[in-house]
Amino acid sequence: MKKQFLQEKCNIFESPLIGGFILNYNNLNMSEFNKLKEMLESLEEDFAKFYEKKNNAAGTRVRKGLMEIKNLASEIRKDVQMKKNN
């Protein structure tokens, strides 16, 4: 589900060449920040399950989701730097 969310909401596609995801730089704008917030909010339920109910599987989903957020934030950061320098 997270993979589908990323592909639909974040202008990314899977790249078999690098074994991961690539952000479509042509469509970056302020909405990407909102997508980061949406991704974080989508983890709220799993955060609660892990911290309140000690559900280890929810902790795994949280860690995976945070890694996806980190990767998207890194791609956005690269785009900002590129646009700033041009």
VOZA-820598 format. One record per residue: y, x, z of N, C-alpha, C in turn. Coordinates in steps of 0.05 Angstrom, whole numbers, padded with zeros to 5 digits, always signed. Each point is the difference from the previous one (the first is absolute). Layout:
// VOZA-820598
YXZYXZYXZ;...
This chain:
// VOZA-820598
-00024+00016+00000+00024-00016+00000+00025+00017+00000;+00001+00022+00016+00023+00017+00001+00005+00013-00028;-00021+00007-00014+00003+00013-00026+00013-00020-00019;-00009-00025+00000+00011-00021-00017+00029-00005+00008;+00006+00000+00025+00028-00004+00009+00018+00022-00011;-00010+00025+00002+00016+00022-00010+00004-00002-00030;-00020-00007-00014+00003-00001-00029+00019-00022-00009;-00001-00023+00014+00017-00022-00007+00029+00003+00009;+00004+00011+00024+00026+00000+00012+00015+00026-00003;-00013+00022-00007+00013+00026+00002+00001+00015-00026;-00005-00013-00022+00002+00013-00026-00016+00026-00001;-00025-00001+00010-00016+00023-00002-00026-00006-00015;-00013+00020-00010-00025-00004-00013-00019+00023+00008;-00026-00006-00002-00020+00020+00008-00003+00020-00022;-00002+00025+00007-00003+00022-00019-00027+00014+00005;-00019-00004-00018-00026+00014+00004+00003+00030-00003;+00021+00009-00013+00004+00029-00005+00006+00014+00026;+00016-00012+00017+00007+00013+00025-00015-00011+00024;-00016-00021-00004-00015-00012+00022+00018-00014+00020;+00021-00012-00009+00018-00014+00017+00018-00019-00015;+00024-00004+00010+00019-00019-00012+00024+00014-00009;+00013-00011-00021+00024+00011-00011+00021-00022+00000;+00024+00006+00010+00021-00019+00000+00014-00001-00027;+00006-00024-00009+00014-00003-00025+00030+00005+00005;+00010+00023-00006+00027+00008+00006+00021-00016-00015;-00007-00013-00022+00020-00015-00016+00010-00024+00015;-00014-00010+00019+00007-00025+00014+00009+00003+00028;+00006+00025+00009+00009+00004+00027+00028-00010+00005;+00004-00014+00021+00027-00009+00008-00001-00008+00030;+00020-00014+00009+00002-00007+00028-00024-00018+00009;-00012-00014-00019-00022-00017+00008-00024+00016+00010;-00002+00025-00008-00022+00017+00010+00002+00003+00030;+00024+00002+00011+00003+00001+00029-00011-00026+00013;+00006-00022-00012-00010-00026+00010-00030-00001-00002;-00012+00012-00020-00029+00001-00003-00012+00016+00023;+00013+00022+00007-00010+00016+00023+00000-00017+00025;+00021-00016+00004+00001-00017+00024-00022-00021-00001;-00005-00011-00024-00021-00020-00002-00027+00012+00006;-00005+00025-00010-00025+00013+00005-00004+00004+00030;+00021+00009+00014-00002+00004+00029-00005-00026+00014;+00014-00021-00008-00004-00026+00013-00028-00011-00005;-00012+00007-00023-00027-00009-00005-00021+00012+00019;+00008+00022+00013-00018+00013+00019+00003-00011+00029;+00019-00018+00005+00006-00009+00027-00025-00011+00014;-00015-00016-00014-00024-00013+00012-00020+00021+00008;-00004+00020-00017-00019+00021+00007+00010+00018+00023;+00026+00004+00001+00011+00015+00023-00006-00015+00026;+00004-00026+00000-00006-00016+00024-00029+00001+00007;-00018-00003-00020-00028+00001+00006-00009+00027+00012;+00012+00021-00011-00008+00027+00010+00011+00005+00028;+00026-00004+00004+00012+00007+00026-00005-00020+00022;-00003-00026-00007-00004-00020+00021-00029-00006+00005;-00016+00000-00022-00028-00008+00003-00019+00024-00003;+00011+00024-00005-00016+00025-00002-00020-00002-00023;+00007-00013-00022-00017-00002-00024+00003+00025-00017;-00021+00016+00000+00001+00026-00014+00002-00003-00030;-00012-00021-00012+00002-00005-00029+00029-00006-00007;+00014-00014+00016+00028-00006-00005+00016+00026+00001;-00007+00019+00017+00013+00026+00002-00004+00015-00026;-00023-00002-00012-00006+00013-00025+00018-00012-00022;+00002-00026+00000+00018-00013-00021+00029+00008+00004;+00008+00002+00025+00028+00009+00006+00005+00028-00011;-00019+00018+00006+00004+00027-00010+00000+00002-00030;-00017-00016-00013-00001+00000-00029+00026-00012-00011;+00009-00021+00011+00025-00013-00009+00024+00019+00004;+00001+00014+00023+00022+00018+00005-00001+00024-00020;-00023+00008-00008-00002+00021-00020+00011-00010-00027;-00006-00024-00007+00011-00012-00025+00030-00002+00001;+00010-00007+00024+00029-00002+00003+00013+00028-00002;-00013+00019+00012+00010+00028-00001+00001+00010-00029;-00021-00006-00015-00001+00008-00028+00022-00013-00017;+00004-00026+00004+00021-00014-00014+00027+00011+00008;+00005+00004+00025+00025+00011+00009+00005+00027-00011;-00020+00016-00003+00002+00027-00012+00009-00002-00029;-00012-00019-00015+00007-00003-00028+00028-00010-00003;+00009-00018+00017+00027-00010+00000+00019+00023+00006;-00007+00016+00020+00017+00023+00007+00003+00019-00024;-00021+00005-00014+00001+00018-00024+00019-00012-00021;-00002-00026-00004+00018-00013-00019+00029+00001+00008;+00005-00004+00026+00028+00002+00010+00010+00028-00005;-00016+00020+00007+00009+00028-00004+00005+00006-00029;-00017-00010-00018+00003+00005-00028+00026-00013-00010;+00005-00025+00008+00024-00014-00009+00025+00013+00012;-00002+00010+00024+00023+00013+00013+00007+00025-00014;-00019+00015-00009+00005+00026-00013+00008-00003-00029;-00003-00023-00012+00008-00004-00028+00027-00011-00003;
